[in-house]
Amino acid sequence: MYPNDGFRELDRRECLRMLAKAPVGRIVYTRFALPAVLPVNFCLDPGGAVLLRTSAASELARAVDGAVVAFEADAFDAAARSGWSVVVTGRAGVVRDPAEHARLCREGPRSWVPSPEEVFVRVEPDLITGRELVGGRTMYGVHLAS
């Protein structure tokens, strides 16, 4: 998909492995009919779903419940000109099952800004894509010096 341009496409397993290492990602959703991006801490469920924890009264919880969203996480080394990016696209939903909520209180993401009433948002992955930039910028397979 990225012939000779320094990028390598990541398979699903690699994408999930990379996501599991990232402390923060960005959720992309629709706010007042416009794209909105919000940095969030998260964790992955065993099946690869992205889990967020937020205030029950938050705009985020209301805006994403039942909506298709994108979630992106990445890591970069500017000096080495390398890094990776993974995007999860799927339907988000507030976890309403009391037993599942209790489980996520024990095993789910920890809120960086706790609130009195928190909910969990699960993004079920319909599509997971990722790519890795290896060895800095290249053109036609030749490394470019700065």
Residue pairs with C-beta under 8 A, 6 or more apart in sequence:
1 7
1 9
2 8
2 9
2 131
4 138
4 140
4 141
5 138
5 139
6 133
6 134
6 135
6 136
6 137
6 138
7 131
7 132
7 133
7 134
8 131
8 132
8 134
9 129
9 130
9 131
10 18
10 84
10 86
10 129
10 130
10 131
10 132
12 48
12 128
14 130
15 86
15 88
15 128
15 129
15 130
16 44
16 48
16 128
18 73
18 75
18 84
18 86
18 130
19 25
19 44
19 50
19 73
19 86
19 88
20 44
21 75
22 73
22 74
22 75
23 41
24 39
24 40
24 41
24 42
24 73
25 39
25 40
25 41
25 42
25 50
25 71
25 72
25 73
26 37
26 38
26 39
26 40
26 71
26 72
26 73
27 37
27 38
27 40
27 52
27 60
27 64
27 69
27 70
27 71
27 92
27 123
28 35
28 36
28 37
28 69
28 70
28 71
28 72
29 35
29 36
29 38
29 60
29 63
29 64
29 67
29 69
29 92
30 36
30 63
30 67
31 59
31 63
36 63
38 60
40 52
40 54
40 60
41 52
41 53
41 109
41 110
41 111
41 112
42 50
42 51
42 52
42 71
42 73
42 109
43 51
43 108
43 109
44 50
44 51
45 51
45 122
48 88
48 125
48 128
49 90
49 122
49 123
49 124
49 125
50 71
50 88
50 122
50 123
50 125
51 104
51 108
51 109
51 120
51 121
51 122
51 123
52 60
52 109
52 120
52 121
52 123
53 104
53 108
53 109
53 110
53 111
53 118
53 119
53 120
53 121
54 60
54 61
54 111
54 115
54 118
54 119
54 121
55 61
55 115
55 117
55 118
55 119
56 115
56 117
56 118
56 119
57 115
57 117
58 115
60 121
61 94
61 119
61 121
64 92
64 93
64 121
65 92
65 93
65 94
65 121
66 91
66 92
66 93
67 91
67 92
68 89
68 90
68 91
68 92
68 126
69 89
69 90
69 91
69 92
69 123
70 87
70 88
70 89
71 87
71 88
71 89
71 123
72 85
72 86
72 87
72 88
73 85
73 86
74 83
74 84
74 85
74 86
75 83
75 84
76 82
76 83
76 84
76 133
77 83
80 136
81 133
81 135
81 136
81 137
82 132
82 133
82 134
82 135
82 136
83 132
83 133
84 130
84 131
84 132
84 133
85 130
85 131
86 128
86 129
86 130
87 127
87 128
87 129
87 130
88 123
88 125
88 127
88 128
89 125
89 126
89 127
89 128
89 129
90 123
90 124
90 125
90 126
90 127
91 123
91 124
91 126
92 121
92 122
92 123
92 124
93 121
93 122
93 124
94 119
94 120
94 121
95 101
95 104
95 119
95 120
95 121
95 122
100 120
101 119
101 120
104 120
108 120
109 120
111 118
135 143
136 143
136 144
137 143
137 144
138 144
